[in-house]
């Protein structure tokens, strides 16, 4: 069974955000607006996305 993955794109600026939110986005690998990264789906990823939900767009990656 293929591993499920999520594509995460930063859509809003980090200016004025709490330090916890900025560190979470940096840990995801997002530094610039419209930058995207792909991560395997996990419980820790879900928790991180709950912290920064309004600033990112999350899509499921199709394929392998």
C-alpha positions in Angstrom: 0.0 0.0 0.0 1.5 3.4 -1.0 2.2 5.9 1.7 -0.1 8.9 1.8 1.5 12.2 1.4 0.4 15.8 1.8 1.5 18.9 -0.2 1.6 21.9 2.0 1.8 25.4 0.6 2.4 28.6 2.5 -0.2 31.2 1.5 0.0 33.9 4.1 2.9 36.0 5.6 4.6 35.1 8.8 4.9 38.7 9.9 3.3 39.3 13.3 2.7 35.7 14.0 3.5 34.0 17.3 7.0 32.6 17.7 5.5 29.1 18.0 3.7 29.4 14.6 6.9 30.7 12.9 9.0 27.8 14.3 6.4 25.3 13.3 6.3 26.6 9.7 10.1 26.6 9.6 10.2 23.0 10.9 7.9 22.1 8.0 10.4 23.6 5.6 8.3 26.6 4.6 10.1 30.0 4.5 8.6 31.9 1.6 5.0 32.6 0.4 3.8 30.1 -2.3 6.6 27.7 -1.4 5.4 24.1 -1.3 6.7 21.0 0.5 5.6 17.3 0.5 5.5 15.4 3.7 4.2 11.9 4.6 1.0 11.9 6.5 1.4 11.3 10.3 0.0 12.3 13.6 2.7 14.8 14.2 2.1 16.5 10.9 -1.6 16.8 11.7 -0.7 18.5 15.0 1.6 20.9 13.2 -1.1 21.8 10.6 -3.6 22.4 13.4 -1.2 25.0 14.8 -0.7 26.8 11.4 -3.9 26.0 9.6 -4.9 29.5 8.5 -1.6 30.2 6.9 -1.2 27.1 4.7 -3.1 25.2 2.0 -3.0 21.4 2.3 -3.6 19.0 -0.7 -3.4 15.2 -1.0 -0.7 14.1 -3.4 -1.9 11.7 -6.1 0.2 8.9 -7.4 2.9 6.8 -5.9 
